[in-house]
């Protein structure tokens, strides 16, 4: 909390910033909240609430509240820094798969010198990104800069320099999957994307493809991923999100030789960066300006 208060004091000293559980706070005096996983029903208690700010790019834990006041704007955290971080993470993950980083880490742990030759190079590798929104677009452009061929699949046609856009659930989706040497999931969490990373998806992909999921845990069927890795359908996976977090210590992905696990860290801006973003949006709201990146309850993102 001291990090938050000091950042807001520097950026917006007129704001009275309090901790979520401060018992001295009058609910009627709360106009803005910055939350990640509020207990159900809590947001309904603030009669004069103007804007709900999610502290992350995903707002899954907020919208699952059955009593969420849906008439209040819900703004997703989409800072320039967050997009940069996600692009860096995805580029690192793709390069890690291409250069077999998990294998090298395992050999180092075993203190075993075992020579091997990674086959792929960027200029001969196609990365397919599912989801070309704020994060996906940044990742696509960074991967292009490294030399990868990048293609994207999304609900609507996108226009990114040098990135071929695929849309829909039919032939274009299947062509996108067939062409992807490494598949990256950055889709929003909706009922349509629940369980999308599964055996039926892998069946449409080439043998030996790689997988990166930095989207949502609910989008992957982890058992299907492990089966695809064991069969050779997938050559490796980098997973940052899981349906159950923290990931239980007994979960098999921890020790799988073809999986790199990261603890949901792909794109979390610093507290100072998020405070700066929220302070600016509060100023915009006070001036009557439209707020960017508002969650659409009908679309689900």
ChimeraX commands (.cxc) that place a marker at each C-alpha (Angstrom):
marker #1 position 0.00,0.00,0.00 radius 0.5
marker #1 position 2.82,2.51,0.65 radius 0.5
marker #1 position 3.88,2.07,-2.99 radius 0.5
marker #1 position 0.39,2.98,-4.20 radius 0.5
marker #1 position -0.06,5.96,-1.88 radius 0.5
marker #1 position 3.35,7.43,-2.67 radius 0.5
marker #1 position 2.80,7.06,-6.41 radius 0.5
marker #1 position -0.64,8.68,-6.32 radius 0.5
marker #1 position 0.62,11.41,-3.98 radius 0.5
marker #1 position 3.22,12.33,-6.60 radius 0.5
marker #1 position 0.94,12.04,-9.62 radius 0.5
marker #1 position -2.42,13.19,-8.27 radius 0.5
marker #1 position -2.05,14.75,-4.81 radius 0.5
marker #1 position -5.70,15.86,-4.81 radius 0.5
marker #1 position -6.87,12.24,-4.61 radius 0.5
marker #1 position -7.53,10.66,-1.24 radius 0.5
marker #1 position -6.22,7.12,-1.75 radius 0.5
marker #1 position -7.18,4.50,0.82 radius 0.5
marker #1 position -6.65,0.80,1.28 radius 0.5
marker #1 position -9.53,-1.48,0.31 radius 0.5
marker #1 position -10.20,-2.60,3.90 radius 0.5
marker #1 position -9.73,0.76,5.63 radius 0.5
marker #1 position -12.59,0.78,8.18 radius 0.5
marker #1 position -12.71,4.60,8.31 radius 0.5
marker #1 position -13.76,4.90,4.66 radius 0.5
marker #1 position -17.33,6.05,4.09 radius 0.5
marker #1 position -18.69,3.99,1.14 radius 0.5
marker #1 position -20.67,7.01,-0.05 radius 0.5
marker #1 position -17.42,8.96,-0.53 radius 0.5
marker #1 position -15.83,6.36,-2.84 radius 0.5
marker #1 position -15.91,7.45,-6.48 radius 0.5
marker #1 position -13.19,5.29,-8.02 radius 0.5
marker #1 position -11.83,1.83,-7.21 radius 0.5
marker #1 position -8.73,0.00,-8.43 radius 0.5
marker #1 position -9.23,-3.74,-7.93 radius 0.5
marker #1 position -8.11,-7.18,-9.06 radius 0.5
marker #1 position -10.22,-9.77,-7.24 radius 0.5
marker #1 position -12.91,-8.04,-5.12 radius 0.5
marker #1 position -15.17,-10.26,-3.07 radius 0.5
marker #1 position -18.62,-10.68,-4.65 radius 0.5
marker #1 position -21.06,-7.95,-3.73 radius 0.5
marker #1 position -18.44,-5.52,-2.48 radius 0.5
marker #1 position -18.58,-3.08,-5.40 radius 0.5
marker #1 position -22.34,-2.78,-5.07 radius 0.5
marker #1 position -21.84,-1.15,-1.67 radius 0.5
marker #1 position -20.51,2.10,-3.15 radius 0.5
marker #1 position -23.57,4.16,-4.15 radius 0.5
marker #1 position -21.58,6.96,-5.81 radius 0.5
marker #1 position -19.06,4.87,-7.71 radius 0.5
marker #1 position -18.09,6.42,-11.05 radius 0.5
marker #1 position -15.45,4.10,-12.54 radius 0.5
marker #1 position -14.04,0.65,-11.76 radius 0.5
marker #1 position -10.40,0.24,-12.77 radius 0.5
marker #1 position -9.05,-3.28,-13.18 radius 0.5
marker #1 position -5.46,-3.56,-12.01 radius 0.5
marker #1 position -4.64,-6.04,-14.78 radius 0.5
marker #1 position -5.35,-6.53,-18.47 radius 0.5
marker #1 position -7.86,-9.23,-17.58 radius 0.5
marker #1 position -10.97,-8.47,-15.56 radius 0.5
marker #1 position -12.16,-12.06,-15.14 radius 0.5
marker #1 position -12.18,-11.89,-11.35 radius 0.5
marker #1 position -14.23,-8.69,-11.42 radius 0.5
marker #1 position -16.94,-9.62,-13.92 radius 0.5
marker #1 position -17.65,-12.97,-12.26 radius 0.5
marker #1 position -19.35,-11.05,-9.43 radius 0.5
marker #1 position -23.10,-11.66,-9.92 radius 0.5
marker #1 position -23.83,-8.32,-8.21 radius 0.5
marker #1 position -21.39,-6.28,-10.28 radius 0.5
marker #1 position -22.95,-2.87,-11.10 radius 0.5
marker #1 position -22.73,-3.20,-14.88 radius 0.5
marker #1 position -23.79,0.39,-15.52 radius 0.5
marker #1 position -20.48,1.57,-14.05 radius 0.5
marker #1 position -17.63,1.77,-16.62 radius 0.5
marker #1 position -15.10,-1.01,-16.08 radius 0.5
marker #1 position -11.70,-0.07,-17.50 radius 0.5
marker #1 position -9.10,-2.70,-18.31 radius 0.5
marker #1 position -5.46,-1.93,-17.52 radius 0.5
marker #1 position -3.89,-1.41,-20.95 radius 0.5
marker #1 position -0.83,0.76,-20.57 radius 0.5
marker #1 position 1.91,1.18,-23.14 radius 0.5
marker #1 position 4.26,-0.44,-20.65 radius 0.5
marker #1 position 1.97,-3.46,-20.32 radius 0.5
marker #1 position 1.97,-3.99,-24.08 radius 0.5
marker #1 position 5.77,-3.67,-24.13 radius 0.5
marker #1 position 6.10,-6.22,-21.34 radius 0.5
marker #1 position 3.80,-8.67,-23.07 radius 0.5
marker #1 position 5.67,-8.27,-26.33 radius 0.5
marker #1 position 8.96,-8.92,-24.54 radius 0.5
marker #1 position 7.53,-11.98,-22.79 radius 0.5
marker #1 position 6.11,-13.47,-25.99 radius 0.5
marker #1 position 9.35,-12.83,-27.88 radius 0.5
marker #1 position 11.34,-14.47,-25.07 radius 0.5
marker #1 position 8.94,-17.43,-24.98 radius 0.5
marker #1 position 9.04,-17.95,-28.75 radius 0.5
marker #1 position 12.86,-17.75,-28.81 radius 0.5
marker #1 position 13.01,-20.12,-25.82 radius 0.5
marker #1 position 10.98,-22.70,-27.72 radius 0.5
marker #1 position 12.98,-22.20,-30.89 radius 0.5
marker #1 position 16.33,-22.53,-29.07 radius 0.5
marker #1 position 15.14,-25.32,-26.72 radius 0.5
marker #1 position 15.78,-23.36,-23.53 radius 0.5
marker #1 position 13.94,-25.91,-21.36 radius 0.5
marker #1 position 16.32,-28.60,-22.56 radius 0.5
marker #1 position 19.37,-26.46,-21.78 radius 0.5
marker #1 position 18.04,-25.64,-18.30 radius 0.5
marker #1 position 17.45,-29.32,-17.57 radius 0.5
marker #1 position 20.94,-30.25,-18.76 radius 0.5
marker #1 position 22.46,-27.50,-16.62 radius 0.5
marker #1 position 20.55,-28.74,-13.57 radius 0.5
marker #1 position 21.90,-32.22,-14.25 radius 0.5
marker #1 position 25.42,-30.82,-14.88 radius 0.5
marker #1 position 25.44,-32.67,-18.17 radius 0.5
marker #1 position 27.17,-31.39,-21.31 radius 0.5
marker #1 position 25.06,-32.68,-24.18 radius 0.5
marker #1 position 25.57,-31.06,-27.56 radius 0.5
marker #1 position 22.50,-30.42,-29.68 radius 0.5
marker #1 position 21.62,-28.22,-32.64 radius 0.5
marker #1 position 18.35,-26.25,-32.54 radius 0.5
marker #1 position 16.93,-26.50,-36.04 radius 0.5
marker #1 position 14.83,-23.35,-36.37 radius 0.5
marker #1 position 15.82,-19.78,-37.08 radius 0.5
marker #1 position 13.48,-16.80,-36.96 radius 0.5
marker #1 position 13.44,-16.07,-40.68 radius 0.5
marker #1 position 12.19,-19.59,-41.39 radius 0.5
marker #1 position 9.67,-19.75,-38.57 radius 0.5
marker #1 position 6.03,-18.64,-38.63 radius 0.5
marker #1 position 4.51,-17.44,-35.39 radius 0.5
marker #1 position 0.72,-17.43,-35.25 radius 0.5
marker #1 position -0.87,-15.11,-32.69 radius 0.5
marker #1 position -4.44,-15.76,-31.59 radius 0.5
marker #1 position -5.72,-12.34,-30.52 radius 0.5
marker #1 position -4.43,-9.13,-32.14 radius 0.5
marker #1 position -5.65,-6.61,-29.61 radius 0.5
marker #1 position -3.52,-4.18,-27.57 radius 0.5
marker #1 position -1.14,-6.91,-26.39 radius 0.5
marker #1 position -1.16,-9.12,-29.46 radius 0.5
marker #1 position -0.41,-6.30,-31.87 radius 0.5
marker #1 position 2.61,-5.21,-29.82 radius 0.5
marker #1 position 3.89,-8.79,-29.69 radius 0.5
marker #1 position 3.39,-9.24,-33.43 radius 0.5
marker #1 position 5.41,-6.15,-34.30 radius 0.5
marker #1 position 8.26,-7.06,-31.95 radius 0.5
marker #1 position 8.45,-10.58,-33.37 radius 0.5
marker #1 position 8.51,-9.09,-36.87 radius 0.5
marker #1 position 11.46,-6.99,-35.79 radius 0.5
marker #1 position 13.38,-10.11,-34.79 radius 0.5
marker #1 position 12.76,-11.61,-38.21 radius 0.5
marker #1 position 9.85,-14.00,-37.71 radius 0.5
marker #1 position 7.02,-14.32,-40.18 radius 0.5
marker #1 position 3.98,-13.38,-38.10 radius 0.5
marker #1 position 0.33,-14.16,-38.80 radius 0.5
marker #1 position -2.69,-13.38,-36.65 radius 0.5
marker #1 position -6.17,-14.73,-36.00 radius 0.5
marker #1 position -8.89,-12.58,-34.47 radius 0.5
marker #1 position -12.61,-11.89,-34.50 radius 0.5
marker #1 position -12.28,-8.99,-36.96 radius 0.5
marker #1 position -9.78,-8.24,-39.73 radius 0.5
marker #1 position -6.67,-6.39,-38.53 radius 0.5
marker #1 position -4.31,-4.16,-40.45 radius 0.5
marker #1 position -0.78,-4.50,-39.07 radius 0.5
marker #1 position 2.28,-3.89,-41.25 radius 0.5
marker #1 position 3.63,-7.19,-42.51 radius 0.5
marker #1 position 1.19,-9.33,-40.48 radius 0.5
marker #1 position -1.32,-11.44,-42.42 radius 0.5
marker #1 position -4.75,-11.39,-40.80 radius 0.5
marker #1 position -7.04,-14.42,-40.52 radius 0.5
marker #1 position -10.60,-14.28,-39.18 radius 0.5
marker #1 position -13.54,-16.54,-38.46 radius 0.5
marker #1 position -14.09,-20.15,-37.47 radius 0.5
marker #1 position -13.82,-21.87,-40.85 radius 0.5
marker #1 position -11.22,-22.20,-43.56 radius 0.5
marker #1 position -9.21,-19.13,-42.54 radius 0.5
marker #1 position -8.78,-20.41,-38.99 radius 0.5
marker #1 position -7.66,-23.82,-40.22 radius 0.5
marker #1 position -5.17,-22.23,-42.63 radius 0.5
marker #1 position -3.84,-20.06,-39.80 radius 0.5
marker #1 position -3.30,-23.11,-37.59 radius 0.5
marker #1 position -1.66,-25.14,-40.36 radius 0.5
marker #1 position 0.85,-22.38,-41.06 radius 0.5
marker #1 position 1.85,-21.73,-37.43 radius 0.5
marker #1 position 5.17,-23.23,-36.35 radius 0.5
marker #1 position 4.67,-21.65,-32.92 radius 0.5
marker #1 position 1.19,-20.75,-31.70 radius 0.5
marker #1 position 0.70,-17.89,-29.22 radius 0.5
marker #1 position -2.57,-17.39,-27.35 radius 0.5
marker #1 position -3.40,-13.83,-26.29 radius 0.5
marker #1 position -7.17,-14.10,-26.59 radius 0.5
marker #1 position -9.59,-12.44,-24.16 radius 0.5
marker #1 position -11.46,-14.60,-21.65 radius 0.5
marker #1 position -14.92,-15.31,-23.07 radius 0.5
marker #1 position -17.18,-18.33,-23.21 radius 0.5
marker #1 position -16.15,-18.69,-26.86 radius 0.5
marker #1 position -12.48,-19.03,-25.91 radius 0.5
marker #1 position -12.98,-21.32,-22.91 radius 0.5
marker #1 position -11.01,-24.54,-23.50 radius 0.5
marker #1 position -9.93,-23.46,-26.98 radius 0.5
marker #1 position -6.37,-24.77,-26.49 radius 0.5
marker #1 position -7.24,-28.44,-26.68 radius 0.5
marker #1 position -6.82,-31.63,-28.68 radius 0.5
marker #1 position -9.24,-30.46,-31.39 radius 0.5
marker #1 position -7.07,-27.38,-31.99 radius 0.5
marker #1 position -3.85,-29.38,-32.05 radius 0.5
marker #1 position -5.35,-31.76,-34.62 radius 0.5
marker #1 position -5.48,-28.85,-37.08 radius 0.5
marker #1 position -1.83,-27.93,-36.49 radius 0.5
marker #1 position 1.36,-29.29,-37.99 radius 0.5
marker #1 position 3.29,-31.91,-36.04 radius 0.5
marker #1 position 6.02,-30.56,-33.78 radius 0.5
marker #1 position 4.61,-27.06,-33.36 radius 0.5
marker #1 position 5.30,-25.02,-30.23 radius 0.5
marker #1 position 2.77,-23.38,-27.90 radius 0.5
marker #1 position 2.80,-20.21,-25.80 radius 0.5
marker #1 position -0.18,-19.34,-23.61 radius 0.5
marker #1 position -0.07,-15.93,-21.94 radius 0.5
marker #1 position -3.82,-15.39,-22.32 radius 0.5
marker #1 position -6.05,-17.01,-19.70 radius 0.5
marker #1 position -5.84,-20.28,-17.81 radius 0.5
marker #1 position -9.46,-21.13,-18.61 radius 0.5
marker #1 position -8.54,-21.26,-22.29 radius 0.5
marker #1 position -6.29,-24.30,-22.02 radius 0.5
marker #1 position -7.05,-27.96,-21.39 radius 0.5
marker #1 position -3.80,-28.80,-19.66 radius 0.5
marker #1 position -4.26,-32.56,-19.96 radius 0.5
marker #1 position -4.57,-32.21,-23.74 radius 0.5
marker #1 position -1.41,-30.10,-23.84 radius 0.5
marker #1 position 0.56,-32.71,-21.91 radius 0.5
marker #1 position -0.78,-35.51,-24.14 radius 0.5
marker #1 position 0.20,-33.54,-27.26 radius 0.5
marker #1 position 3.69,-33.00,-25.85 radius 0.5
marker #1 position 4.09,-36.67,-24.99 radius 0.5
marker #1 position 2.96,-37.76,-28.46 radius 0.5
marker #1 position 5.20,-35.27,-30.28 radius 0.5
marker #1 position 2.27,-33.32,-31.71 radius 0.5
marker #1 position 3.68,-30.38,-29.75 radius 0.5
marker #1 position 7.43,-29.95,-29.43 radius 0.5
marker #1 position 7.30,-27.64,-26.40 radius 0.5
marker #1 position 5.17,-25.20,-24.44 radius 0.5
marker #1 position 5.61,-22.04,-22.41 radius 0.5
marker #1 position 2.69,-21.56,-20.03 radius 0.5
marker #1 position 2.14,-18.44,-17.94 radius 0.5
marker #1 position -1.49,-18.96,-16.93 radius 0.5
marker #1 position -3.44,-21.80,-15.38 radius 0.5
marker #1 position -7.02,-22.51,-14.40 radius 0.5
marker #1 position -5.90,-22.95,-10.78 radius 0.5
marker #1 position -3.43,-20.38,-9.48 radius 0.5
marker #1 position -1.11,-20.68,-7.67 radius 0.5
marker #1 position -0.32,-23.85,-9.56 radius 0.5
marker #1 position -0.32,-26.80,-7.08 radius 0.5
marker #1 position 3.18,-28.19,-6.42 radius 0.5
marker #1 position 2.08,-31.70,-7.41 radius 0.5
marker #1 position 0.89,-30.60,-10.86 radius 0.5
marker #1 position 2.67,-32.53,-13.65 radius 0.5
marker #1 position 3.56,-29.47,-15.73 radius 0.5
marker #1 position 6.18,-28.47,-13.14 radius 0.5
marker #1 position 8.40,-31.40,-14.05 radius 0.5
marker #1 position 7.49,-32.03,-17.67 radius 0.5
marker #1 position 10.70,-31.89,-19.74 radius 0.5
marker #1 position 9.06,-29.90,-22.56 radius 0.5
marker #1 position 7.27,-27.24,-20.50 radius 0.5
marker #1 position 8.50,-23.87,-19.24 radius 0.5
marker #1 position 6.29,-22.54,-16.43 radius 0.5
marker #1 position 6.10,-18.89,-15.40 radius 0.5
marker #1 position 3.85,-17.66,-12.53 radius 0.5
marker #1 position 1.43,-15.35,-14.42 radius 0.5
marker #1 position 4.05,-12.64,-14.88 radius 0.5
marker #1 position 3.86,-12.00,-18.64 radius 0.5
marker #1 position 2.57,-8.44,-18.48 radius 0.5
marker #1 position 2.13,-6.83,-15.08 radius 0.5
marker #1 position 3.08,-3.12,-15.05 radius 0.5
marker #1 position 4.70,-1.69,-11.94 radius 0.5
marker #1 position 2.46,-0.06,-9.31 radius 0.5
marker #1 position 3.90,3.33,-10.24 radius 0.5
marker #1 position 3.06,2.79,-13.91 radius 0.5
marker #1 position -0.47,1.67,-13.12 radius 0.5
marker #1 position -1.00,4.59,-10.75 radius 0.5
marker #1 position 0.13,7.02,-13.46 radius 0.5
marker #1 position -2.30,5.44,-15.92 radius 0.5
marker #1 position -5.24,5.54,-13.50 radius 0.5
marker #1 position -4.50,9.12,-12.41 radius 0.5
marker #1 position -4.56,10.25,-16.05 radius 0.5
marker #1 position -7.83,8.41,-16.71 radius 0.5
marker #1 position -9.43,10.00,-13.66 radius 0.5
marker #1 position -8.42,13.41,-15.04 radius 0.5
marker #1 position -9.97,12.49,-18.39 radius 0.5
marker #1 position -13.16,11.34,-16.71 radius 0.5
marker #1 position -13.38,14.58,-14.73 radius 0.5
marker #1 position -13.14,16.50,-18.02 radius 0.5
marker #1 position -15.98,14.45,-19.46 radius 0.5
marker #1 position -13.79,12.61,-21.96 radius 0.5
marker #1 position -14.39,9.03,-23.06 radius 0.5
marker #1 position -12.38,6.35,-21.29 radius 0.5
marker #1 position -10.35,3.86,-23.37 radius 0.5
marker #1 position -10.36,0.07,-23.02 radius 0.5
marker #1 position -13.76,-0.19,-21.36 radius 0.5
marker #1 position -15.02,-3.73,-20.87 radius 0.5
marker #1 position -18.00,-4.62,-23.05 radius 0.5
marker #1 position -20.28,-6.94,-21.10 radius 0.5
marker #1 position -22.04,-8.07,-24.29 radius 0.5
marker #1 position -18.81,-9.05,-26.10 radius 0.5
marker #1 position -17.12,-10.40,-22.98 radius 0.5
marker #1 position -13.92,-8.33,-23.29 radius 0.5
marker link #1:1,2 radius 0.2
marker link #1:2,3 radius 0.2
marker link #1:3,4 radius 0.2
marker link #1:4,5 radius 0.2
marker link #1:5,6 radius 0.2
marker link #1:6,7 radius 0.2
marker link #1:7,8 radius 0.2
marker link #1:8,9 radius 0.2
marker link #1:9,10 radius 0.2
marker link #1:10,11 radius 0.2
marker link #1:11,12 radius 0.2
marker link #1:12,13 radius 0.2
marker link #1:13,14 radius 0.2
marker link #1:14,15 radius 0.2
marker link #1:15,16 radius 0.2
marker link #1:16,17 radius 0.2
marker link #1:17,18 radius 0.2
marker link #1:18,19 radius 0.2
marker link #1:19,20 radius 0.2
marker link #1:20,21 radius 0.2
marker link #1:21,22 radius 0.2
marker link #1:22,23 radius 0.2
marker link #1:23,24 radius 0.2
marker link #1:24,25 radius 0.2
marker link #1:25,26 radius 0.2
marker link #1:26,27 radius 0.2
marker link #1:27,28 radius 0.2
marker link #1:28,29 radius 0.2
marker link #1:29,30 radius 0.2
marker link #1:30,31 radius 0.2
marker link #1:31,32 radius 0.2
marker link #1:32,33 radius 0.2
marker link #1:33,34 radius 0.2
marker link #1:34,35 radius 0.2
marker link #1:35,36 radius 0.2
marker link #1:36,37 radius 0.2
marker link #1:37,38 radius 0.2
marker link #1:38,39 radius 0.2
marker link #1:39,40 radius 0.2
marker link #1:40,41 radius 0.2
marker link #1:41,42 radius 0.2
marker link #1:42,43 radius 0.2
marker link #1:43,44 radius 0.2
marker link #1:44,45 radius 0.2
marker link #1:45,46 radius 0.2
marker link #1:46,47 radius 0.2
marker link #1:47,48 radius 0.2
marker link #1:48,49 radius 0.2
marker link #1:49,50 radius 0.2
marker link #1:50,51 radius 0.2
marker link #1:51,52 radius 0.2
marker link #1:52,53 radius 0.2
marker link #1:53,54 radius 0.2
marker link #1:54,55 radius 0.2
marker link #1:55,56 radius 0.2
marker link #1:56,57 radius 0.2
marker link #1:57,58 radius 0.2
marker link #1:58,59 radius 0.2
marker link #1:59,60 radius 0.2
marker link #1:60,61 radius 0.2
marker link #1:61,62 radius 0.2
marker link #1:62,63 radius 0.2
marker link #1:63,64 radius 0.2
marker link #1:64,65 radius 0.2
marker link #1:65,66 radius 0.2
marker link #1:66,67 radius 0.2
marker link #1:67,68 radius 0.2
marker link #1:68,69 radius 0.2
marker link #1:69,70 radius 0.2
marker link #1:70,71 radius 0.2
marker link #1:71,72 radius 0.2
marker link #1:72,73 radius 0.2
marker link #1:73,74 radius 0.2
marker link #1:74,75 radius 0.2
marker link #1:75,76 radius 0.2
marker link #1:76,77 radius 0.2
marker link #1:77,78 radius 0.2
marker link #1:78,79 radius 0.2
marker link #1:79,80 radius 0.2
marker link #1:80,81 radius 0.2
marker link #1:81,82 radius 0.2
marker link #1:82,83 radius 0.2
marker link #1:83,84 radius 0.2
marker link #1:84,85 radius 0.2
marker link #1:85,86 radius 0.2
marker link #1:86,87 radius 0.2
marker link #1:87,88 radius 0.2
marker link #1:88,89 radius 0.2
marker link #1:89,90 radius 0.2
marker link #1:90,91 radius 0.2
marker link #1:91,92 radius 0.2
marker link #1:92,93 radius 0.2
marker link #1:93,94 radius 0.2
marker link #1:94,95 radius 0.2
marker link #1:95,96 radius 0.2
marker link #1:96,97 radius 0.2
marker link #1:97,98 radius 0.2
marker link #1:98,99 radius 0.2
marker link #1:99,100 radius 0.2
marker link #1:100,101 radius 0.2
marker link #1:101,102 radius 0.2
marker link #1:102,103 radius 0.2
marker link #1:103,104 radius 0.2
marker link #1:104,105 radius 0.2
marker link #1:105,106 radius 0.2
marker link #1:106,107 radius 0.2
marker link #1:107,108 radius 0.2
marker link #1:108,109 radius 0.2
marker link #1:109,110 radius 0.2
marker link #1:110,111 radius 0.2
marker link #1:111,112 radius 0.2
marker link #1:112,113 radius 0.2
marker link #1:113,114 radius 0.2
marker link #1:114,115 radius 0.2
marker link #1:115,116 radius 0.2
marker link #1:116,117 radius 0.2
marker link #1:117,118 radius 0.2
marker link #1:118,119 radius 0.2
marker link #1:119,120 radius 0.2
marker link #1:120,121 radius 0.2
marker link #1:121,122 radius 0.2
marker link #1:122,123 radius 0.2
marker link #1:123,124 radius 0.2
marker link #1:124,125 radius 0.2
marker link #1:125,126 radius 0.2
marker link #1:126,127 radius 0.2
marker link #1:127,128 radius 0.2
marker link #1:128,129 radius 0.2
marker link #1:129,130 radius 0.2
marker link #1:130,131 radius 0.2
marker link #1:131,132 radius 0.2
marker link #1:132,133 radius 0.2
marker link #1:133,134 radius 0.2
marker link #1:134,135 radius 0.2
marker link #1:135,136 radius 0.2
marker link #1:136,137 radius 0.2
marker link #1:137,138 radius 0.2
marker link #1:138,139 radius 0.2
marker link #1:139,140 radius 0.2
marker link #1:140,141 radius 0.2
marker link #1:141,142 radius 0.2
marker link #1:142,143 radius 0.2
marker link #1:143,144 radius 0.2
marker link #1:144,145 radius 0.2
marker link #1:145,146 radius 0.2
marker link #1:146,147 radius 0.2
marker link #1:147,148 radius 0.2
marker link #1:148,149 radius 0.2
marker link #1:149,150 radius 0.2
marker link #1:150,151 radius 0.2
marker link #1:151,152 radius 0.2
marker link #1:152,153 radius 0.2
marker link #1:153,154 radius 0.2
marker link #1:154,155 radius 0.2
marker link #1:155,156 radius 0.2
marker link #1:156,157 radius 0.2
marker link #1:157,158 radius 0.2
marker link #1:158,159 radius 0.2
marker link #1:159,160 radius 0.2
marker link #1:160,161 radius 0.2
marker link #1:161,162 radius 0.2
marker link #1:162,163 radius 0.2
marker link #1:163,164 radius 0.2
marker link #1:164,165 radius 0.2
marker link #1:165,166 radius 0.2
marker link #1:166,167 radius 0.2
marker link #1:167,168 radius 0.2
marker link #1:168,169 radius 0.2
marker link #1:169,170 radius 0.2
marker link #1:170,171 radius 0.2
marker link #1:171,172 radius 0.2
marker link #1:172,173 radius 0.2
marker link #1:173,174 radius 0.2
marker link #1:174,175 radius 0.2
marker link #1:175,176 radius 0.2
marker link #1:176,177 radius 0.2
marker link #1:177,178 radius 0.2
marker link #1:178,179 radius 0.2
marker link #1:179,180 radius 0.2
marker link #1:180,181 radius 0.2
marker link #1:181,182 radius 0.2
marker link #1:182,183 radius 0.2
marker link #1:183,184 radius 0.2
marker link #1:184,185 radius 0.2
marker link #1:185,186 radius 0.2
marker link #1:186,187 radius 0.2
marker link #1:187,188 radius 0.2
marker link #1:188,189 radius 0.2
marker link #1:189,190 radius 0.2
marker link #1:190,191 radius 0.2
marker link #1:191,192 radius 0.2
marker link #1:192,193 radius 0.2
marker link #1:193,194 radius 0.2
marker link #1:194,195 radius 0.2
marker link #1:195,196 radius 0.2
marker link #1:196,197 radius 0.2
marker link #1:197,198 radius 0.2
marker link #1:198,199 radius 0.2
marker link #1:199,200 radius 0.2
marker link #1:200,201 radius 0.2
marker link #1:201,202 radius 0.2
marker link #1:202,203 radius 0.2
marker link #1:203,204 radius 0.2
marker link #1:204,205 radius 0.2
marker link #1:205,206 radius 0.2
marker link #1:206,207 radius 0.2
marker link #1:207,208 radius 0.2
marker link #1:208,209 radius 0.2
marker link #1:209,210 radius 0.2
marker link #1:210,211 radius 0.2
marker link #1:211,212 radius 0.2
marker link #1:212,213 radius 0.2
marker link #1:213,214 radius 0.2
marker link #1:214,215 radius 0.2
marker link #1:215,216 radius 0.2
marker link #1:216,217 radius 0.2
marker link #1:217,218 radius 0.2
marker link #1:218,219 radius 0.2
marker link #1:219,220 radius 0.2
marker link #1:220,221 radius 0.2
marker link #1:221,222 radius 0.2
marker link #1:222,223 radius 0.2
marker link #1:223,224 radius 0.2
marker link #1:224,225 radius 0.2
marker link #1:225,226 radius 0.2
marker link #1:226,227 radius 0.2
marker link #1:227,228 radius 0.2
marker link #1:228,229 radius 0.2
marker link #1:229,230 radius 0.2
marker link #1:230,231 radius 0.2
marker link #1:231,232 radius 0.2
marker link #1:232,233 radius 0.2
marker link #1:233,234 radius 0.2
marker link #1:234,235 radius 0.2
marker link #1:235,236 radius 0.2
marker link #1:236,237 radius 0.2
marker link #1:237,238 radius 0.2
marker link #1:238,239 radius 0.2
marker link #1:239,240 radius 0.2
marker link #1:240,241 radius 0.2
marker link #1:241,242 radius 0.2
marker link #1:242,243 radius 0.2
marker link #1:243,244 radius 0.2
marker link #1:244,245 radius 0.2
marker link #1:245,246 radius 0.2
marker link #1:246,247 radius 0.2
marker link #1:247,248 radius 0.2
marker link #1:248,249 radius 0.2
marker link #1:249,250 radius 0.2
marker link #1:250,251 radius 0.2
marker link #1:251,252 radius 0.2
marker link #1:252,253 radius 0.2
marker link #1:253,254 radius 0.2
marker link #1:254,255 radius 0.2
marker link #1:255,256 radius 0.2
marker link #1:256,257 radius 0.2
marker link #1:257,258 radius 0.2
marker link #1:258,259 radius 0.2
marker link #1:259,260 radius 0.2
marker link #1:260,261 radius 0.2
marker link #1:261,262 radius 0.2
marker link #1:262,263 radius 0.2
marker link #1:263,264 radius 0.2
marker link #1:264,265 radius 0.2
marker link #1:265,266 radius 0.2
marker link #1:266,267 radius 0.2
marker link #1:267,268 radius 0.2
marker link #1:268,269 radius 0.2
marker link #1:269,270 radius 0.2
marker link #1:270,271 radius 0.2
marker link #1:271,272 radius 0.2
marker link #1:272,273 radius 0.2
marker link #1:273,274 radius 0.2
marker link #1:274,275 radius 0.2
marker link #1:275,276 radius 0.2
marker link #1:276,277 radius 0.2
marker link #1:277,278 radius 0.2
marker link #1:278,279 radius 0.2
marker link #1:279,280 radius 0.2
marker link #1:280,281 radius 0.2
marker link #1:281,282 radius 0.2
marker link #1:282,283 radius 0.2
marker link #1:283,284 radius 0.2
marker link #1:284,285 radius 0.2
marker link #1:285,286 radius 0.2
marker link #1:286,287 radius 0.2
marker link #1:287,288 radius 0.2
marker link #1:288,289 radius 0.2
marker link #1:289,290 radius 0.2
marker link #1:290,291 radius 0.2
marker link #1:291,292 radius 0.2
marker link #1:292,293 radius 0.2
marker link #1:293,294 radius 0.2
marker link #1:294,295 radius 0.2
marker link #1:295,296 radius 0.2
marker link #1:296,297 radius 0.2
marker link #1:297,298 radius 0.2
marker link #1:298,299 radius 0.2
marker link #1:299,300 radius 0.2
marker link #1:300,301 radius 0.2
view
